[in-house]
């Protein structure tokens, strides 16, 4: 059994004006051949899971090409063309493969293509023909289109949010593909698309309605009624002409796959109005933090500026509010500002200077804030994630510095990553539990690490490319009749479609 593996991973935020180019992928990691195997073997991510599943089945791995970038603006279309050119050449050089197992994010938009996920799978199918099994593992926030479903044998997505099952998802997708290859099983995949987006910080797999819905799917698997399922909540800051949230079910009968896909999709749609977070006014959070004597920090969630969600990370809006507040609040703050880092290096540790913080990446979105700051420390930006998600993974924010602006300690860096991990602060000398207020620029990923050290978690209603208040944003490309922007009270979940191989077996 010969399995070709590959990966293409970038989550697009259409409202981030900065194009994601090849340099962003170089920073995230581009791997080919044996280097790909060495990089991902034993890692707790999708490709790590795929590799282990193939090796466990005593298959032979043929390394393809892998490209990863931090979430951000639309991808330069030439980057996708480059990936496809590389992969199609590798496919031509390996004509006798049994499977093509892929790791994606699944919510990628390029400067010329609204459905990179579907387009790549279509190109792969045309290249390998009918008999090669194609699987895809992807993020829970993927935009799974009909084109993707029509060209893949199986698609599996994360079943957790915060995402702590990246490895397991890769393993699941590969294992199902291997079952098809070795046992020639008739497995059917059904897909139901829902014209809906909801804020990413309005639900979690830890508890609540979305947790209950995921549990329903897991119970169906446990009872043997289906083989696999994914409930996809499409990346809400993806402004594309085709797509939506969706449900995928894999079962050993066509009727079971379609029946349970329809049931889960109907349940997801029914709860749409309950997936919205309670947003706080920033000044109300500051008042809470100013009186915080618990010994645990108040967490102010500025999800609108989350680089995890593809925002620019350079919003100083809340910093300005904190500095103007009537009394000092001991605060930990994060800001992408490479220009300020360079200035801190010039000034030197222990010295004071005038800084204009923020608005360096997206000057049309944010105005800088003038501050007098003391340079506390300068760093190379490397740190290990604490986890639980991605525990032990090496991350880099580029050159970084810590500034003290009155009672506020500001971590400035080139590109923030791992926003939901406390080591993003701790490694650079900012211990979250010693602060009254900690600013976290994430959506839900931070909960796994922060919820046990916080006195209160408050999602703020703030401006930015990843605003939780979706009606702040200027969507232009979404299809007509799309929740929450249209009245869809009479909408009913549509009949599921089957993947191409499932239809062929009818």
HELIX and SHEET records of a PDB file:
HELIX    1   1 UNK A   22  UNK A   28  1                                   7    
HELIX    2   2 UNK A   34  UNK A   40  1                                   7    
HELIX    3   3 UNK A   46  UNK A   56  1                                  11    
HELIX    4   4 UNK A   77  UNK A   93  1                                  17    
HELIX    5   5 UNK A  116  UNK A  128  1                                  13    
HELIX    6   6 UNK A  146  UNK A  151  1                                   6    
HELIX    7   7 UNK A  166  UNK A  183  1                                  18    
HELIX    8   8 UNK A  208  UNK A  222  1                                  15    
HELIX    9   9 UNK A  254  UNK A  270  1                                  17    
HELIX   10  10 UNK A  272  UNK A  274  5                                   3    
HELIX   11  11 UNK A  282  UNK A  290  1                                   9    
HELIX   12  12 UNK A  303  UNK A  305  5                                   3    
HELIX   13  13 UNK A  307  UNK A  309  5                                   3    
HELIX   14  14 UNK A  317  UNK A  324  1                                   8    
HELIX   15  15 UNK A  338  UNK A  347  1                                  10    
HELIX   16  16 UNK A  423  UNK A  426  1                                   4    
HELIX   17  17 UNK A  432  UNK A  434  5                                   3    
HELIX   18  18 UNK A  447  UNK A  450  1                                   4    
HELIX   19  19 UNK A  470  UNK A  472  5                                   3    
HELIX   20  20 UNK A  500  UNK A  504  1                                   5    
SHEET    1   A 6 UNK A  30  UNK A  32  0                                        
SHEET    2   A 6 UNK A  60  UNK A  68 -1                                        
SHEET    3   A 6 UNK A   2  UNK A   9  1                                        
SHEET    4   A 6 UNK A  99  UNK A 104  1                                        
SHEET    5   A 6 UNK A 133  UNK A 138  1                                        
SHEET    6   A 6 UNK A 154  UNK A 157  1                                        
SHEET    1   B 4 UNK A 228  UNK A 232  0                                        
SHEET    2   B 4 UNK A 245  UNK A 251 -1                                        
SHEET    3   B 4 UNK A 188  UNK A 194 -1                                        
SHEET    4   B 4 UNK A 497  UNK A 498 -1                                        
SHEET    1   C 9 UNK A 279  UNK A 280  0                                        
SHEET    2   C 9 UNK A 454  UNK A 460  1                                        
SHEET    3   C 9 UNK A 297  UNK A 301  1                                        
SHEET    4   C 9 UNK A 437  UNK A 440  1                                        
SHEET    5   C 9 UNK A 331  UNK A 336  1                                        
SHEET    6   C 9 UNK A 408  UNK A 413  1                                        
SHEET    7   C 9 UNK A 400  UNK A 405 -1                                        
SHEET    8   C 9 UNK A 369  UNK A 379 -1                                        
SHEET    9   C 9 UNK A 352  UNK A 357 -1                                        
SHEET    1   D 2 UNK A 382  UNK A 384  0                                        
SHEET    2   D 2 UNK A 394  UNK A 396 -1                                        
END                                                                             
